[in-house]
């Protein structure tokens, strides 16, 4: 005799979200996420740091802060079709209609796409994801058939450098980056514990406590998005961003463009009508930290040629700053061969020991 089946309705579980304004001790993380939310064209935020530093909590809190924003997580085992979607070719052959089976990027439209341990994803998946995040358009192709759809979302990637690193080409594709560290101040850790324990015991109470701040910040983000097209950059701001990128020794122009977009987003968030050099300085390290070559240390914004020219009214870098940049470039170049070592090898080849490759500046080295 078979047992009767129990028809128990399964209700969806709504997960309480930690308030964004209740985060403690992570001002740079909050700033980077807000800038990326205001202008998704920045290219997302890459967060590096150990476990338990509020990376996923902050990403989920950002999605709850934006109006009607979905929060989509990309699993490590996802395929390329699951990410970008696919086309049903059988429908095309049968009735001539192209039907798109949407992927995760379509579901994340106007929301947040969160990728935990992005350094463990296959490079092909990361490459496709960053392409869509930067362009805001997803192209799905199959068997000669192509279809496009809008995909504007805030990309948030997290990683623990101890588990592997991203290739420099993929690092450069992320707009902003920052490295989190474990808090070492006892008072700050106490404040974090108090906030977290209060949320675990009564999420509704903590949410109500920060409701007004949440509403104000949400309104500010919406207003900043609307104000973006009305803000422009002066020649002085453009020159300062270029000087910061040159001083950092970055490749290409992506760092300059990201700095300018992030500076504009910051000005819009603070309700100002123009972008200033100070805005560029405030976001420069977020755009340069993961692009700076190995061994190149961060410089204070005031040491760049643009800051000096701003003080003396000149649009060109000062001779002293230009000489400094030239000296740095010469130090980076290999020294010419000595006279005793010509092309024909006057000296016998000497064995050389292997050299350990160090982590990129600003990023923690991998443990042995």
Buried (B, 14 or more C-beta within 10 A) or exposed (E): EEEEEEEEEEEEEEEEBBBBBBBBBBEBBBBBBBBBBBBBBBBBBBBBBEEEBBBBBBBBBBBBBBEEBBBBBBEEEBEBEBBBBBBBBEEBEEEEEBEBEBBBBBBBBBBBBBBBBBBBBEEEBBBBBBBBBBBEEBBBEBEEEEBEBEBBBBBBBBBBBEEEBBEBEBBBBBBBBBBBEEBEEEEEBEBBEEBBEBBEEEBEEBBEBBEEEBEEBBEBBBEBBEBBEEBEBEEBBBBBBBBBBBBBBBEEEBBBBBBBBBBBBBBBBEEEEEBBBEBBBBBBBBBBBBBBEEEBEBBEBEEBBBBBBBEEEEEEBBEEBEEBBEEBEEEEEEEEEEEEEEEEEEEEEEEEEEEEEEEBBBBBEBEE
